[in-house]
Amino acid sequence: MKSKSADGLRGITSFCVIVHHFVAAFLPTMLHKIDPARGFAENPSPSILFKIVTSPLFSVFYNGRFAVLIFFVLSGYVLTLPFFDRVSDSKNILERRMWIRYFRLNIPILAAVLISYFVYKMGLYSNIPAAEISGSTCWLKEFYLSGITFYDAVKMALYESIVFGNGTLLP
């Protein structure tokens, strides 16, 4: 029951999130209109090209928040499809699919968080100097703050990242 159109839309939204993260790290003034609450600075002297690229017509292609909203709606749609196909056993189907999804997503999250924690403990992240160079001090500089313990990493891996969206070790 694979939906190629849903997979295609999922791929497009994932790409938009990747572009959004690149823009947040290296061109942060482009996100001032999209996310002013996060503290992205306004471009003091925008060119006409900058104004065009940051207009709603073009910014939808790198608006990560919008893409994530589409991604969550799409995930809910795909998760609940069997619920509506077989109404008699729908509660068990939905419950089973939620647990399967948790383990399918959390095994790679667990691995990625633990790898990120060990890279963090070795002091190999350079996000703070990169933030100073790129000007992304309100976003890029916020990751891998000091004081993260192994216990914190385990909590992030097991539930905080997937339930609460904690991206401390997986921005």
C-alpha positions in Angstrom: 0.0 0.0 0.0 2.9 2.3 -0.8 1.9 5.8 -2.0 4.5 7.1 -4.5 3.0 10.6 -4.4 3.2 10.6 -0.6 6.9 9.5 -0.8 7.6 12.1 -3.4 6.1 14.9 -1.3 8.0 13.5 1.7 11.2 13.8 -0.3 10.5 17.4 -1.4 9.7 18.5 2.2 12.9 16.8 3.4 14.9 18.7 0.8 13.2 22.0 1.9 14.3 21.3 5.5 17.9 20.7 4.4 17.9 23.9 2.4 16.4 25.8 5.4 19.2 24.5 7.7 21.8 25.6 5.1 20.2 29.0 4.9 20.0 29.3 8.7 23.6 28.5 9.1 25.1 30.5 6.2 22.6 33.1 5.1 20.6 33.8 8.3 19.2 37.2 7.2 17.1 35.4 4.6 15.1 33.9 7.4 14.2 37.2 9.1 10.7 37.3 7.5 10.0 33.6 8.0 11.2 33.3 11.6 11.7 36.7 13.2 10.9 35.4 16.7 14.0 33.2 16.6 16.2 36.3 16.3 17.4 36.1 12.7 18.7 39.6 11.9 17.3 41.7 9.1 19.4 42.5 6.1 20.3 46.2 6.6 20.8 46.8 2.8 18.9 44.2 0.8 19.4 44.1 -3.0 16.5 43.6 -5.4 17.6 40.0 -5.8 17.5 39.5 -2.0 14.0 41.0 -1.9 12.8 38.6 -4.6 14.4 35.5 -3.1 12.9 36.3 0.3 9.4 37.0 -1.0 6.7 34.4 -0.1 6.7 33.1 -3.7 10.3 31.9 -3.4 10.8 31.5 0.3 8.3 28.6 0.4 11.1 26.5 -1.2 13.4 27.0 1.9 10.8 27.5 4.6 11.6 24.6 6.8 8.8 25.2 9.2 6.2 25.0 6.5 7.9 21.8 5.1 7.8 20.2 8.6 4.1 21.0 8.9 3.4 19.2 5.6 5.6 16.4 6.7 3.7 15.8 9.9 0.3 16.0 8.2 1.6 13.5 5.6 2.9 11.2 8.3 -0.4 11.3 10.1 -2.2 10.5 6.8 0.0 7.5 6.1 -0.1 6.2 9.7 -3.9 6.3 9.8 -4.7 4.9 6.3 -5.2 1.3 7.6 -7.4 2.6 10.4 -10.0 3.6 7.9 -9.6 0.5 5.7 -10.4 -2.1 8.3 -12.7 -0.4 10.9 -13.4 -3.6 12.8 -9.8 -4.0 14.0 -8.9 -0.3 13.7 -7.8 0.3 17.3 -5.3 -2.5 17.3 -4.0 -1.6 13.8 -3.4 2.0 14.8 -1.7 1.0 18.1 0.5 -1.5 16.5 1.5 0.9 13.7 2.4 3.6 16.3 4.7 1.2 18.2 6.3 0.0 14.9 6.9 3.6 13.8 8.4 4.5 17.2 11.0 1.6 17.0 11.6 2.1 13.2 12.4 5.8 13.8 14.1 5.6 17.2 16.7 2.9 16.3 18.4 5.3 13.9 17.8 8.2 16.3 19.5 6.3 19.1 22.5 5.6 16.9 22.8 9.2 15.7 22.4 10.7 19.2 25.0 8.4 20.7 27.5 9.1 17.8 26.8 12.8 18.1 27.4 12.6 21.9 30.8 10.9 21.4 31.8 13.5 18.8 30.7 16.2 21.2 32.7 14.7 24.1 35.8 14.6 21.9 35.3 18.3 21.2 35.1 17.9 17.4 32.1 20.2 16.8 33.0 23.6 15.3 29.6 25.2 15.3 30.5 28.1 17.5 33.4 29.4 15.3 31.3 28.7 12.2 28.4 30.7 13.7 30.8 33.6 14.3 32.0 33.5 10.7 28.6 33.1 9.1 26.6 35.4 11.4 24.3 32.7 12.5 24.7 33.3 16.2 21.1 32.9 17.0 20.8 29.4 15.5 24.1 27.7 14.8 25.7 28.8 18.0 22.9 27.2 20.1 23.8 23.6 19.4 26.1 21.4 21.5 26.2 23.7 24.5 28.4 22.7 27.4 27.3 20.4 30.1 25.6 17.6 28.2 25.9 14.3 30.1 25.6 10.7 28.9 22.3 10.5 30.8 21.0 13.5 28.8 22.1 11.8 25.6 20.2 8.6 26.6 17.1 10.5 27.4 17.3 12.4 24.1 17.8 9.1 22.2 14.9 7.3 23.9 12.1 9.9 24.0 13.1 13.5 24.2 14.0 14.0 20.5 11.0 12.2 19.1 8.4 13.3 21.6 9.5 16.8 22.6 11.7 17.7 19.5 14.8 18.1 21.6 17.5 18.7 19.0 20.5 19.5 21.3 22.6 16.7 19.8 20.8 16.3 16.5 20.0 19.8 15.3 
